[in-house]
Amino acid sequence: MSVIRRIISGMVVLVLAMGLGLTGCQQNLDLVTEGTLTVGSDCDYPPFIWMDGDKPVGFEVELMEAVAKDMGLKLVYLPPQNFDTLITAVQGGGKMDLAVSSVTINDERKESVNFCIPYFDSNQAVVTTKTSSYTSVDNLAGKVVGAQTGTTGEAWAIENIPGATVKGFNQTSEGLAALRAGAIEALFFDEPVASEQVNGAYSDCKIIQ
């Protein structure tokens, strides 16, 4: 298990509700609110999306602003959502038209929702504190590790680290706080976000693999 396999088949911008097509027109759109594109996200995944005060910002937000403008729709973000509720919310309708939250495309999720074309291909990363002696996932067997609930990082850790206890967190930032506090030994999440965090607000952490 010296190398983490590539489990991100395509980090995507949009999880589209069945029947919603981004076609540049408003005809035949079954929107939650007429004239408005209502978006759900966990809003805790820089550089793709994060909260600046009470306002979501980042690449995904700028992209959705362009999409909504092209469609002639007003863009509205819901308050931050738990990541593991997004697909169910999109599938159920009535709350959000789509989810924009760096959602990995996989066959299980395709059974529930439609995806747009992927915009980023990503590896998983393993993040520890800089003071730890861990050098690879092989060192984490039997340890307590963490990941955001409902993510492919959580699924990978559960399936591939023998004897590990995997703690789930609503937000990646909660997992990073737990890592700093010593409640977990490592955190699994997408490499581009991990790089952003360890080179910024969490400079006391490092990517080991």
Contacts in CASP RR format, 6 or more apart in sequence:
PFRMAT RR
TARGET T0000
AUTHOR 0000-0000-0000
METHOD contacts of the structure
MODEL  1
MSVIRRIISGMVVLVLAMGLGLTGCQQNLDLVTEGTLTVGSDCDYPPFIW
MDGDKPVGFEVELMEAVAKDMGLKLVYLPPQNFDTLITAVQGGGKMDLAV
SSVTINDERKESVNFCIPYFDSNQAVVTTKTSSYTSVDNLAGKVVGAQTG
TTGEAWAIENIPGATVKGFNQTSEGLAALRAGAIEALFFDEPVASEQVNG
AYSDCKIIQ
1 136 0 8 1.000
1 137 0 8 1.000
1 138 0 8 1.000
1 160 0 8 1.000
1 161 0 8 1.000
2 136 0 8 1.000
2 138 0 8 1.000
3 209 0 8 1.000
4 123 0 8 1.000
4 124 0 8 1.000
4 126 0 8 1.000
4 137 0 8 1.000
4 156 0 8 1.000
4 209 0 8 1.000
6 123 0 8 1.000
7 104 0 8 1.000
7 124 0 8 1.000
7 152 0 8 1.000
7 153 0 8 1.000
7 155 0 8 1.000
7 156 0 8 1.000
8 104 0 8 1.000
8 121 0 8 1.000
8 122 0 8 1.000
8 123 0 8 1.000
8 124 0 8 1.000
8 152 0 8 1.000
8 190 0 8 1.000
9 104 0 8 1.000
9 105 0 8 1.000
9 106 0 8 1.000
9 118 0 8 1.000
9 121 0 8 1.000
10 104 0 8 1.000
10 105 0 8 1.000
10 118 0 8 1.000
10 120 0 8 1.000
10 121 0 8 1.000
10 122 0 8 1.000
11 102 0 8 1.000
11 103 0 8 1.000
11 104 0 8 1.000
11 118 0 8 1.000
11 119 0 8 1.000
11 120 0 8 1.000
11 121 0 8 1.000
11 122 0 8 1.000
11 190 0 8 1.000
12 102 0 8 1.000
12 103 0 8 1.000
12 104 0 8 1.000
12 105 0 8 1.000
12 115 0 8 1.000
12 116 0 8 1.000
12 117 0 8 1.000
12 118 0 8 1.000
12 119 0 8 1.000
12 120 0 8 1.000
13 60 0 8 1.000
13 63 0 8 1.000
13 64 0 8 1.000
13 100 0 8 1.000
13 102 0 8 1.000
13 116 0 8 1.000
13 119 0 8 1.000
14 22 0 8 1.000
14 98 0 8 1.000
14 99 0 8 1.000
14 100 0 8 1.000
14 115 0 8 1.000
14 116 0 8 1.000
15 86 0 8 1.000
15 87 0 8 1.000
15 90 0 8 1.000
15 98 0 8 1.000
15 99 0 8 1.000
15 100 0 8 1.000
15 101 0 8 1.000
15 103 0 8 1.000
15 109 0 8 1.000
15 113 0 8 1.000
15 114 0 8 1.000
15 115 0 8 1.000
16 22 0 8 1.000
16 90 0 8 1.000
16 98 0 8 1.000
16 113 0 8 1.000
16 114 0 8 1.000
16 115 0 8 1.000
16 116 0 8 1.000
17 30 0 8 1.000
17 90 0 8 1.000
17 91 0 8 1.000
17 92 0 8 1.000
17 93 0 8 1.000
17 96 0 8 1.000
17 97 0 8 1.000
17 98 0 8 1.000
17 113 0 8 1.000
17 114 0 8 1.000
18 91 0 8 1.000
18 113 0 8 1.000
18 114 0 8 1.000
19 30 0 8 1.000
19 114 0 8 1.000
20 29 0 8 1.000
20 30 0 8 1.000
20 31 0 8 1.000
20 97 0 8 1.000
20 98 0 8 1.000
20 114 0 8 1.000
21 29 0 8 1.000
22 67 0 8 1.000
22 70 0 8 1.000
22 71 0 8 1.000
22 116 0 8 1.000
23 71 0 8 1.000
24 70 0 8 1.000
24 71 0 8 1.000
24 72 0 8 1.000
25 71 0 8 1.000
26 35 0 8 1.000
26 71 0 8 1.000
26 72 0 8 1.000
26 73 0 8 1.000
31 37 0 8 1.000
31 38 0 8 1.000
31 73 0 8 1.000
31 97 0 8 1.000
32 38 0 8 1.000
32 93 0 8 1.000
32 94 0 8 1.000
32 95 0 8 1.000
32 96 0 8 1.000
32 97 0 8 1.000
33 76 0 8 1.000
35 72 0 8 1.000
35 73 0 8 1.000
35 74 0 8 1.000
36 73 0 8 1.000
36 74 0 8 1.000
36 75 0 8 1.000
36 76 0 8 1.000
37 64 0 8 1.000
37 67 0 8 1.000
37 68 0 8 1.000
37 71 0 8 1.000
37 73 0 8 1.000
37 74 0 8 1.000
37 75 0 8 1.000
37 76 0 8 1.000
37 97 0 8 1.000
37 98 0 8 1.000
38 76 0 8 1.000
38 78 0 8 1.000
38 95 0 8 1.000
38 96 0 8 1.000
38 97 0 8 1.000
39 64 0 8 1.000
39 75 0 8 1.000
39 76 0 8 1.000
39 77 0 8 1.000
39 78 0 8 1.000
39 96 0 8 1.000
39 97 0 8 1.000
39 98 0 8 1.000
39 99 0 8 1.000
39 100 0 8 1.000
40 77 0 8 1.000
40 78 0 8 1.000
40 81 0 8 1.000
40 86 0 8 1.000
40 89 0 8 1.000
40 96 0 8 1.000
40 98 0 8 1.000
40 99 0 8 1.000
40 100 0 8 1.000
40 101 0 8 1.000
41 49 0 8 1.000
41 56 0 8 1.000
41 60 0 8 1.000
41 77 0 8 1.000
41 78 0 8 1.000
41 80 0 8 1.000
41 81 0 8 1.000
41 86 0 8 1.000
41 99 0 8 1.000
41 100 0 8 1.000
41 101 0 8 1.000
42 49 0 8 1.000
42 80 0 8 1.000
42 81 0 8 1.000
42 82 0 8 1.000
42 83 0 8 1.000
42 86 0 8 1.000
42 101 0 8 1.000
42 148 0 8 1.000
42 170 0 8 1.000
42 171 0 8 1.000
43 49 0 8 1.000
43 50 0 8 1.000
43 51 0 8 1.000
43 56 0 8 1.000
43 77 0 8 1.000
43 80 0 8 1.000
43 81 0 8 1.000
44 50 0 8 1.000
44 51 0 8 1.000
44 80 0 8 1.000
44 171 0 8 1.000
44 172 0 8 1.000
44 173 0 8 1.000
45 101 0 8 1.000
45 102 0 8 1.000
45 172 0 8 1.000
45 190 0 8 1.000
45 193 0 8 1.000
46 58 0 8 1.000
46 193 0 8 1.000
46 196 0 8 1.000
46 197 0 8 1.000
47 58 0 8 1.000
47 59 0 8 1.000
47 192 0 8 1.000
47 193 0 8 1.000
47 196 0 8 1.000
48 58 0 8 1.000
48 59 0 8 1.000
48 60 0 8 1.000
48 102 0 8 1.000
48 192 0 8 1.000
48 193 0 8 1.000
49 56 0 8 1.000
49 57 0 8 1.000
49 58 0 8 1.000
49 59 0 8 1.000
49 60 0 8 1.000
49 61 0 8 1.000
49 100 0 8 1.000
49 101 0 8 1.000
49 102 0 8 1.000
50 56 0 8 1.000
50 57 0 8 1.000
50 58 0 8 1.000
51 57 0 8 1.000
51 80 0 8 1.000
56 77 0 8 1.000
60 100 0 8 1.000
60 101 0 8 1.000
60 102 0 8 1.000
61 77 0 8 1.000
61 100 0 8 1.000
63 100 0 8 1.000
64 75 0 8 1.000
64 100 0 8 1.000
65 75 0 8 1.000
68 74 0 8 1.000
68 75 0 8 1.000
78 95 0 8 1.000
78 96 0 8 1.000
80 171 0 8 1.000
81 89 0 8 1.000
81 99 0 8 1.000
81 101 0 8 1.000
82 149 0 8 1.000
82 170 0 8 1.000
83 101 0 8 1.000
83 148 0 8 1.000
83 149 0 8 1.000
83 150 0 8 1.000
83 151 0 8 1.000
83 170 0 8 1.000
83 171 0 8 1.000
84 149 0 8 1.000
84 150 0 8 1.000
84 151 0 8 1.000
86 96 0 8 1.000
86 99 0 8 1.000
86 101 0 8 1.000
86 103 0 8 1.000
87 99 0 8 1.000
87 103 0 8 1.000
87 109 0 8 1.000
87 112 0 8 1.000
87 113 0 8 1.000
88 112 0 8 1.000
89 95 0 8 1.000
89 96 0 8 1.000
89 99 0 8 1.000
90 96 0 8 1.000
90 97 0 8 1.000
90 98 0 8 1.000
90 99 0 8 1.000
90 112 0 8 1.000
90 113 0 8 1.000
91 112 0 8 1.000
91 113 0 8 1.000
102 120 0 8 1.000
102 190 0 8 1.000
102 193 0 8 1.000
103 109 0 8 1.000
103 115 0 8 1.000
104 151 0 8 1.000
104 152 0 8 1.000
105 115 0 8 1.000
105 118 0 8 1.000
106 152 0 8 1.000
109 115 0 8 1.000
120 192 0 8 1.000
122 190 0 8 1.000
122 191 0 8 1.000
122 192 0 8 1.000
123 190 0 8 1.000
123 191 0 8 1.000
124 152 0 8 1.000
124 153 0 8 1.000
124 156 0 8 1.000
124 188 0 8 1.000
124 189 0 8 1.000
124 190 0 8 1.000
124 191 0 8 1.000
125 188 0 8 1.000
125 189 0 8 1.000
125 190 0 8 1.000
125 191 0 8 1.000
125 194 0 8 1.000
125 195 0 8 1.000
125 207 0 8 1.000
125 209 0 8 1.000
126 136 0 8 1.000
126 137 0 8 1.000
126 140 0 8 1.000
126 186 0 8 1.000
126 187 0 8 1.000
126 188 0 8 1.000
126 207 0 8 1.000
126 208 0 8 1.000
126 209 0 8 1.000
127 176 0 8 1.000
127 179 0 8 1.000
127 186 0 8 1.000
127 187 0 8 1.000
127 188 0 8 1.000
127 189 0 8 1.000
127 194 0 8 1.000
127 197 0 8 1.000
127 198 0 8 1.000
127 202 0 8 1.000
127 205 0 8 1.000
127 206 0 8 1.000
127 207 0 8 1.000
127 208 0 8 1.000
128 134 0 8 1.000
128 179 0 8 1.000
128 185 0 8 1.000
128 186 0 8 1.000
128 187 0 8 1.000
128 205 0 8 1.000
128 206 0 8 1.000
128 208 0 8 1.000
129 179 0 8 1.000
129 180 0 8 1.000
129 182 0 8 1.000
129 204 0 8 1.000
129 205 0 8 1.000
129 206 0 8 1.000
130 204 0 8 1.000
130 205 0 8 1.000
130 206 0 8 1.000
131 204 0 8 1.000
132 185 0 8 1.000
132 186 0 8 1.000
132 208 0 8 1.000
133 139 0 8 1.000
134 140 0 8 1.000
134 185 0 8 1.000
134 186 0 8 1.000
134 208 0 8 1.000
135 208 0 8 1.000
135 209 0 8 1.000
136 208 0 8 1.000
136 209 0 8 1.000
137 160 0 8 1.000
137 161 0 8 1.000
137 186 0 8 1.000
137 209 0 8 1.000
140 161 0 8 1.000
140 164 0 8 1.000
140 185 0 8 1.000
140 186 0 8 1.000
141 161 0 8 1.000
141 162 0 8 1.000
141 163 0 8 1.000
141 164 0 8 1.000
142 161 0 8 1.000
142 162 0 8 1.000
142 163 0 8 1.000
142 164 0 8 1.000
142 165 0 8 1.000
143 161 0 8 1.000
143 164 0 8 1.000
143 165 0 8 1.000
143 185 0 8 1.000
143 186 0 8 1.000
144 164 0 8 1.000
144 165 0 8 1.000
144 167 0 8 1.000
144 183 0 8 1.000
144 184 0 8 1.000
144 185 0 8 1.000
145 157 0 8 1.000
145 161 0 8 1.000
145 164 0 8 1.000
145 165 0 8 1.000
145 166 0 8 1.000
145 167 0 8 1.000
145 184 0 8 1.000
145 185 0 8 1.000
145 186 0 8 1.000
145 187 0 8 1.000
145 188 0 8 1.000
146 154 0 8 1.000
146 157 0 8 1.000
146 166 0 8 1.000
146 167 0 8 1.000
146 168 0 8 1.000
146 169 0 8 1.000
146 175 0 8 1.000
146 178 0 8 1.000
146 179 0 8 1.000
146 184 0 8 1.000
146 186 0 8 1.000
146 187 0 8 1.000
146 188 0 8 1.000
147 153 0 8 1.000
147 154 0 8 1.000
147 157 0 8 1.000
147 166 0 8 1.000
147 167 0 8 1.000
147 168 0 8 1.000
147 169 0 8 1.000
147 187 0 8 1.000
147 188 0 8 1.000
147 189 0 8 1.000
148 154 0 8 1.000
148 168 0 8 1.000
148 169 0 8 1.000
148 170 0 8 1.000
148 171 0 8 1.000
148 172 0 8 1.000
148 175 0 8 1.000
148 189 0 8 1.000
149 168 0 8 1.000
149 169 0 8 1.000
149 170 0 8 1.000
151 189 0 8 1.000
153 188 0 8 1.000
153 189 0 8 1.000
154 166 0 8 1.000
154 168 0 8 1.000
154 188 0 8 1.000
156 188 0 8 1.000
157 164 0 8 1.000
157 166 0 8 1.000
157 188 0 8 1.000
158 164 0 8 1.000
158 166 0 8 1.000
167 175 0 8 1.000
167 178 0 8 1.000
167 183 0 8 1.000
167 184 0 8 1.000
168 175 0 8 1.000
169 175 0 8 1.000
169 178 0 8 1.000
172 187 0 8 1.000
172 189 0 8 1.000
172 193 0 8 1.000
172 197 0 8 1.000
175 184 0 8 1.000
175 187 0 8 1.000
176 187 0 8 1.000
176 197 0 8 1.000
176 202 0 8 1.000
176 205 0 8 1.000
178 184 0 8 1.000
178 187 0 8 1.000
179 185 0 8 1.000
179 186 0 8 1.000
179 187 0 8 1.000
179 205 0 8 1.000
180 202 0 8 1.000
180 204 0 8 1.000
180 205 0 8 1.000
186 208 0 8 1.000
191 207 0 8 1.000
194 207 0 8 1.000
195 207 0 8 1.000
197 205 0 8 1.000
198 205 0 8 1.000
198 206 0 8 1.000
198 207 0 8 1.000
END
